[in-house]
Amino acid sequence: MAKPITIPNTFANATTAIPLSQLDNNYSTITSAINDANTYSNYAADSGAANAYAVTLSGVTTTYNAGLRIQFKAANNNSGASTLNVNSQGTKNIFFNNAALSANVIQANAVVDVIYDGTQFQMLSVNGTTPTSYGTVTNVSVTSANGFTGSVATSNTTPNITITTSITGVLKGNGTAISAATAGTDYLAPPSGTALLKANSGGALANATAGTDYVAPNVATTFTAAQTFTGSTSNIAISMTNATEPATVSATAATGNITYDLANQSVLYYTSNASANWNVLFRYSSGTTLNTAIAANTAITAAFLVQQGATAYYNANVYIDGTQVTPKWQGGTAPTSGNANAVDAYTYTIVKTAANAYTVFASQTQFK
């Protein structure tokens, strides 16, 4: 639709009757203008010269206010800095990226889209040669700093910058500069060899030792913490052959209170003749109670072998962590004597049923 848009009739000063159909025509004219894309375009053909473009638009307001947008079809290529004059209001510079135009940015017969920023027109797109520079390089140099050095070839024409560093090895940065990292402080340095590695508290790596730092086949390993083998409903947890238990053999006579540390042995064997009835005092170790060492619903078994002479004696009482317990004896009766000139073997299966609560199953067997 051509600009300006005119309404055929007005009604305020009408002196004759105007049919309602005319009102419909007026609304139709307005609607068509609103829906016509040309209504929103300030487009005209250039009537100026190269570098001095000019356009004339009729029926619209083109006052130089920031935001005024103009599209024009250029008649000539530009050869450098250029201007635009709209409706003979005066020339304004045409910039691209806030700088004067270089040659051939505007091409003949191309549509140029500009917007006024309050001082000059800014091109919104380039339809010719993209500007290659906005100034002149006179000299380029590199300052050595922060771990870097550099060199520049053809520093006053087309600079070619090479950045280098003399720092070798592992590098570290502090947000500003780089420097050589220190093994053991900034990173763990691997030792020589092909073994498994371990780290120490000093921040260094060392070769790990089989049997000490990790479990390895065919290497003896000592466990100082509890190991749990659960198995499954279809697999046995552990299968062993040639297994042993620690035993303590001592040329001591059974008498009085005998402390039995379950952490040290499973079998305690006194080889000297008993000299009096005795009490067995079970605990885990001198610093740990049995209650602390084992969980409820677990059991531990111990044996006490006692050499008897012509006068035999027996185990009178049993204590766990200092508290007396009454065992359930094999056969239903606690022993009241020993077996002369024999070895009496006492076995105790201690079942922890709750915290500080135990059931002890005991037996006495004669060997000679």
C-alpha positions in Angstrom: 0.0 0.0 0.0 1.4 3.4 -1.0 2.1 6.0 1.6 0.7 8.2 2.9 -2.5 6.5 3.9 -5.6 8.7 3.5 -9.1 8.4 4.7 -11.6 9.4 2.0 -14.0 11.2 4.3 -14.1 12.7 7.7 -17.3 13.1 9.8 -16.7 16.0 12.2 -17.3 18.7 9.7 -19.8 16.9 7.4 -22.6 19.1 6.0 -24.3 16.4 4.0 -25.2 12.9 4.7 -22.5 10.3 4.4 -23.6 6.7 3.9 -22.6 4.1 6.5 -20.9 2.2 3.6 -18.3 4.9 3.5 -17.5 4.3 7.2 -17.0 0.6 6.3 -14.7 1.7 3.5 -12.7 3.9 5.9 -12.3 1.0 8.3 -11.3 -1.3 5.4 -8.6 1.2 4.4 -7.2 1.4 7.9 -7.3 -2.4 8.3 -5.5 -2.9 5.0 -2.8 -0.4 6.0 -2.3 -2.2 9.4 -2.0 -5.6 7.7 0.3 -4.3 4.9 4.0 -5.0 5.6 4.9 -1.9 3.5 3.3 0.3 6.1 6.2 -0.4 8.4 9.0 0.0 6.0 10.7 3.4 5.2 12.0 2.4 1.8 13.2 4.5 -1.1 15.6 4.3 -4.0 18.9 6.2 -3.7 19.1 9.5 -5.7 22.5 10.5 -4.5 26.1 9.7 -5.6 28.8 7.3 -4.4 29.6 7.9 -0.7 26.8 10.5 -0.6 23.6 8.7 -0.6 20.2 10.5 -0.6 16.6 9.4 -0.4 13.2 11.1 -0.5 10.2 9.6 1.3 6.8 11.2 1.1 3.9 11.1 3.5 5.9 9.9 6.5 7.7 11.6 9.3 11.5 11.2 8.9 12.8 13.7 11.4 16.2 12.6 12.7 15.3 11.0 16.0 17.1 8.1 17.5 15.5 4.9 16.3 14.5 6.2 12.8 15.1 3.2 10.4 15.6 3.7 6.7 16.1 1.2 3.9 17.4 2.3 0.5 18.5 0.8 -2.7 22.0 2.1 -3.4 22.8 3.4 -6.8 26.6 3.1 -6.5 29.3 1.2 -4.6 31.0 3.2 -1.9 34.7 3.8 -2.0 35.2 4.9 1.6 33.4 6.8 4.3 29.8 7.6 3.4 26.8 9.7 4.3 23.0 9.6 4.0 20.7 12.5 3.5 17.0 11.8 4.2 14.4 14.3 2.8 17.1 17.0 2.4 17.4 17.3 6.2 21.2 17.2 6.0 23.9 14.5 5.7 24.6 12.0 8.5 27.6 9.6 8.5 27.0 5.9 7.9 28.9 3.7 10.3 29.3 -0.1 10.6 30.2 -1.4 14.1 30.5 2.2 15.2 33.3 3.0 12.6 33.4 4.7 9.3 32.8 2.5 6.2 35.7 1.1 4.2 35.5 0.6 0.4 32.8 -1.6 -1.2 30.8 -2.2 2.0 27.8 -0.8 0.1 27.2 -2.4 -3.3 25.3 -0.9 -6.2 21.7 -2.1 -6.4 21.9 -3.6 -2.9 19.3 -2.7 -0.3 21.0 -1.0 2.7 19.3 -1.1 6.1 20.3 1.6 8.6 19.1 3.0 11.9 19.7 6.4 13.4 21.4 6.3 16.8 21.0 10.0 17.6 24.3 11.0 16.0 24.8 8.9 12.8 23.2 6.1 10.9 24.4 2.6 11.8 24.4 -0.2 9.2 22.5 -3.2 10.5 24.1 -5.7 8.0 26.8 -5.8 5.3 25.9 -6.5 1.7 29.3 -5.9 0.2 32.9 -6.4 1.5 33.0 -7.0 5.2 35.3 -4.3 6.8 38.7 -5.8 7.4 40.0 -3.3 9.9 39.1 -0.3 12.0 42.6 1.2 12.4 46.2 0.8 11.5 48.7 -1.4 13.3 51.9 0.4 13.8 53.8 -2.0 16.0 53.2 -5.1 18.1 55.4 -6.6 20.8 55.1 -9.2 23.5 55.9 -8.6 27.2 57.4 -11.6 29.0 55.4 -12.2 32.2 53.6 -14.8 34.2 55.7 -17.7 32.9 55.3 -16.8 29.2 57.6 -15.2 26.7 56.9 -14.5 23.0 58.2 -13.2 19.7 56.6 -11.2 16.9 57.3 -11.5 13.2 56.4 -8.5 10.9 55.4 -6.5 13.9 54.4 -3.4 11.9 52.5 -4.9 9.1 50.8 -8.3 9.6 51.9 -9.5 13.1 52.6 -13.2 13.7 52.8 -13.8 17.4 54.4 -16.9 19.0 54.0 -17.5 22.7 56.4 -19.9 24.5 57.4 -20.9 28.0 60.6 -22.3 29.3 58.9 -24.1 32.2 59.0 -27.9 31.9 57.2 -30.7 33.6 53.9 -30.5 35.4 52.5 -26.9 35.4 50.3 -25.2 38.0 48.4 -21.9 37.8 47.4 -19.5 40.5 44.8 -17.5 38.5 47.4 -15.1 37.2 50.6 -16.9 36.2 51.9 -20.4 35.6 54.9 -22.1 37.3 56.4 -25.5 37.7 54.5 -27.8 40.1 56.4 -29.5 43.0 56.2 -33.2 43.3 54.9 -34.3 46.7 53.3 -30.8 47.3 51.2 -30.0 44.3 50.8 -33.6 43.0 51.6 -37.2 43.8 54.7 -38.3 41.9 54.6 -41.9 40.8 57.6 -44.0 41.8 59.4 -46.3 39.5 58.2 -49.9 39.0 55.0 -51.6 38.0 53.5 -52.5 41.3 50.3 -51.2 42.9 50.7 -47.7 44.3 49.9 -46.3 47.7 49.9 -42.8 49.1 51.4 -41.8 52.4 50.5 -38.9 54.7 53.3 -36.8 53.2 51.7 -36.7 49.8 54.0 -39.1 48.1 53.3 -42.3 46.2 55.2 -45.5 46.9 55.0 -49.1 45.7 52.4 -51.0 47.8 53.5 -54.3 49.5 51.6 -57.5 48.9 50.3 -59.0 52.2 50.7 -55.7 54.0 48.9 -53.0 51.9 46.7 -55.4 49.9 45.7 -59.0 49.8 47.4 -61.0 47.1 47.3 -64.7 46.2 50.1 -66.9 47.7 51.2 -64.0 50.0 50.7 -64.3 53.8 48.5 -61.5 55.0 47.7 -60.5 58.6 44.3 -58.9 59.3 44.1 -56.6 62.3 40.5 -55.7 61.8 37.4 -57.9 61.7 36.7 -59.5 58.3 33.2 -60.6 57.5 32.5 -63.4 55.0 28.7 -63.7 54.6 28.4 -66.2 51.7 24.8 -66.6 50.5 21.8 -68.9 50.7 23.5 -71.1 48.1 27.2 -70.7 48.8 29.4 -71.4 51.8 31.0 -68.3 53.1 34.5 -69.8 53.6 36.2 -73.1 52.9 39.6 -73.9 54.5 42.0 -76.8 54.8 45.0 -76.9 57.1 43.6 -74.2 59.3 45.2 -73.6 62.8 44.2 -71.7 65.9 46.6 -70.0 68.3 47.4 -71.9 71.5 49.3 -70.8 74.6 51.3 -73.5 76.4 52.6 -72.5 79.8 54.4 -74.4 82.6 51.9 -73.0 85.1 49.8 -74.6 87.7 46.0 -73.9 87.7 44.9 -72.2 90.9 43.0 -69.1 92.0 41.8 -66.7 89.3 43.0 -67.4 85.8 42.6 -64.6 83.2 41.7 -65.9 79.8 42.3 -63.3 77.0 40.3 -64.6 74.0 42.2 -62.1 71.7 45.5 -64.1 72.3 44.5 -67.7 72.0 41.8 -70.3 71.4 43.5 -72.9 73.5 45.3 -72.4 76.9 47.4 -75.3 78.2 48.8 -75.4 81.7 51.4 -78.2 81.9 52.1 -78.0 85.7 49.9 -79.9 88.1 47.0 -78.0 89.4 47.4 -76.9 93.0 43.8 -75.7 93.9 40.4 -75.2 92.4 40.3 -72.3 90.1 38.1 -69.7 88.5 38.2 -68.8 84.8 37.9 -65.0 84.0 37.1 -64.5 80.3 37.7 -61.2 78.6 38.7 -60.1 75.1 41.9 -58.4 76.1 43.4 -56.2 78.8 41.9 -53.1 77.1 38.7 -54.4 75.5 35.8 -56.2 77.0 34.3 -59.2 75.3 31.0 -57.3 75.1 32.7 -54.6 73.0 34.6 -57.2 70.8 31.7 -59.3 69.6 28.1 -58.5 68.6 24.9 -60.0 69.9 23.9 -63.4 68.3 27.5 -64.4 67.8 29.5 -67.1 69.6 33.2 -67.8 70.4 34.7 -71.1 71.7 37.7 -71.5 73.9 39.5 -74.5 75.5 41.5 -74.7 78.8 43.7 -77.8 79.3 44.8 -78.5 82.8 47.5 -81.0 84.0 46.4 -82.9 87.1 48.6 -84.6 89.7 47.8 -87.2 92.3 45.4 -84.7 93.9 43.1 -83.4 91.3 41.2 -80.1 91.3 38.5 -78.5 89.1 37.0 -75.3 87.6 34.8 -73.8 90.3 33.4 -70.6 88.7 33.3 -68.8 85.3 33.3 -65.0 84.8 32.9 -62.8 81.7 34.1 -59.2 81.8 34.1 -59.5 85.6 30.6 -60.8 86.0 29.9 -64.4 87.1 27.9 -66.6 84.8 26.6 -70.1 85.4 27.4 -72.4 82.5 25.2 -75.1 81.2 27.4 -78.2 81.7 27.4 -81.2 79.5 25.4 -83.9 81.2 23.6 -81.4 83.3 25.9 -81.3 86.3 28.8 -79.0 87.0 32.1 -80.8 87.9 32.9 -81.2 91.6 36.3 -82.9 91.1 39.1 -83.4 88.7 40.8 -86.5 87.2 44.0 -87.5 89.0 47.2 -87.9 86.9 45.4 -86.9 83.7 44.8 -83.8 81.6 41.3 -82.3 82.1 40.1 -80.5 79.0 37.5 -77.8 79.6 35.7 -76.3 76.6 33.5 -73.2 76.7 31.2 -72.1 73.9 30.2 -68.5 74.8 27.0 -67.2 73.1 26.3 -63.5 73.3 22.5 -63.2 73.5 22.3 -59.4 74.1 24.5 -56.6 75.5 26.4 -58.0 78.5 24.3 -61.2 78.4 25.8 -64.6 77.7 24.9 -68.3 77.7 27.9 -70.5 78.2 28.0 -74.2 77.2 30.8 -76.0 79.0 32.2 -79.6 79.3 35.0 -81.4 81.1 36.8 -84.3 79.4 39.6 -86.5 80.7 42.7 -87.3 78.6 45.5 -89.6 79.8 
